[in-house]
Amino acid sequence: MAKKTTVYDIARELNITVSTVSRALNNISTISESTRKAVLETAKRLNYRPNKIASSLTSGKTYTIGVLIPTAQIQFFASVVHALELSLKSFGYSILLYQTNESLTAEKNGITTLLEAQVDGIVASMSLETKDPSHFEKVKEEGKPLIIFDRTHNDLQCPMVKIDDLHAGYIATKHLLDEGYQKIAYITTKHTIKIFKERYEGYLHALQEAGLVANPGYTIRGELNVEGGYNGTHQLLKLRERPDAIIGGDDYVALGIIKALHDKNIIPPEIGVIGFANQNFSEHIIPSLSTIDQQALKIGTACAKMFLQIIEQAPTLRTEQAPVVIEPLLLARESTNRKNK
């Protein structure tokens, strides 16, 4: 196996001190431009790679951020990670990604794995199985910044970034009401996750504001996927008084709703359908899906900004930082376009 190039090799090659090489590689202003250029060119020619572990012993930083997400298969989480990485890259940080696949056990293992990798902090969104978030306290106990995004929890005291989920549920329902729908059903997750509870509360608030009473039979709690939407819709269509619109807990649920309606030769907006997240497919299916955009890029950018503030300027913000709440956006498309049909 080829010997790894070190700063000693560069110093020997240029007949300069190791400390000079180190200062040049770290762009210290006391080094002349000619020396810095010579060091960088030699480092490149010798295929030098910095030893982050050794550097961290000196600086106390690895310039690596741990990112914990439920799944990268959902476009929302992938977009948050993209924006986060892009924002941190110019500050010399890279990310180490861990997927929990909606498992509490995997989430706990992920936290341990990222801390063992000596990350400088963790940005995370909780799994659907997470009811007690106490395992996240381990991050704070090690003195590292912890930022929770999207799926937040009242029992965890740390900086958070999210959309206004109560308002998201409200505007989704209000849009259906404005389109003339009155019997609005809701298919959501069986898991007790804060954001989904808040969206449902927004749904109830919009109905109440319109003088309507929520029909208990119109609420289906199941799996947050295509199958959950599909099965829930068939259940709703068996009711004596079937709904005239259905809200899906996310766009995958909404896709399952549309699929089930097609089985019965019902094409939205005959029965209106709206989801959450604005997945890539939402705009391109037939009919195109109305949805609530969760502002993934803004959330990722806000997480990066918050992390840099905490680690570079204000350690007290690790617990005192107020949540960043971003307004959701309604994207009205064909699946709810009843008035103009």
Secondary structure, 3 states (H helix, E strand, C coil): CCCCCCHHHHHHHHCCCHHHHHHHHCCCCCCCHHHHHHHHHHHHHCCCCCCHHHHHHHHCCCCEEEEEECCCCCHHHHHHHHHHHHHHHCCCCEEEEEECCCCHHHHHHHHHHHHHCCCCEEEECCCCCCCCCHHHHHHHHCCCCEEEECCCCCCCCCCEEEECHHHHHHHHHHHHHHCCCCCEEEEEECCCCHHHHHHHHHHHHHHHHCCCCCCHHHEEEECCCHHHHHHHHHHHHCCCCCCCEEEECCHHHHHHHHHHHHHCCCCCCCCEEEEECCCHHHHCCCCCCEEEECCHHHHHHHHHHHHHHHHHCCCCHHHHCCCEEECCEEECCHHHCCCCC
